[in-house]
């Protein structure tokens, strides 16, 4: 994890002894929590502690949680109604996990083998390598995401998960550019086919995203839980309404170049099976 530790706090939570320790990672964006063990289930107090930390820091890393599928879902349900893979199952995709509320974020096929790099699954997964906000391509966008490590590659071989601080990136926007964005109040059109085509152009060369449904979300938003302004940006964005495709791309390229500067990015290194990252997509 490329970071600079700035603050460590120890909390007191009922029925958790010793209390968890929270370490702020970089410029108050992101935090690492140790000392939360969910072997015996999930308490409201532990959930509240995690939720408040995510609101404050954007995302948290929970180390050595001892979560399993059941307690993973128990914790996730405390954050709200869960999305599920039912629409994908109806489209013909086989689901190898026990619960439909668990999304299979892996390179493993239904039969347990490693997906061939030329397979449809592997080609579709390339889109996950682009900077994105989970499920922004849906009308009802994702709130929180809870990603749990089940099997990890050897240390030093990749697999980190990167986050961009969109609140800080908004604050640092050029004043004239920020005023322009507010004046236009752009609505962005999001498409999963667009991001997949960006990541795997040869595989999706015959796919026209404009022939399929696109979701619509404001580009600049107020983050509901913190009250702070943010940029709702993702490589799922095909275009901005009200301007030409060329102007859309120029605006989006400028935003991506700005928001993905090293000073806004943190890469989280997965260390152990049972590590979990919780983040707020909004």
Secondary structure by P-SEA (a helix, b strand, c coil): ccccccbbbbbbbccccccbbbbbcccccbbbbccccccccccaaaaaaaaaaaaaccbbbbccccccaaaaaaaaaaacccccaaaaaaaccccccccccccccccccccccccccccaaaaaaccccccccccccccccccbbbbbbcccccccccbbbbbbcaaaaaaaccaaaaaaaaaacbbbbbbaaaaaaaaccccccccccccbbbbbbbcccccccccbbbbbccccccccccccaaaaaaaaaaaaaaaaccccbbbbbbccccbbbbbbcc
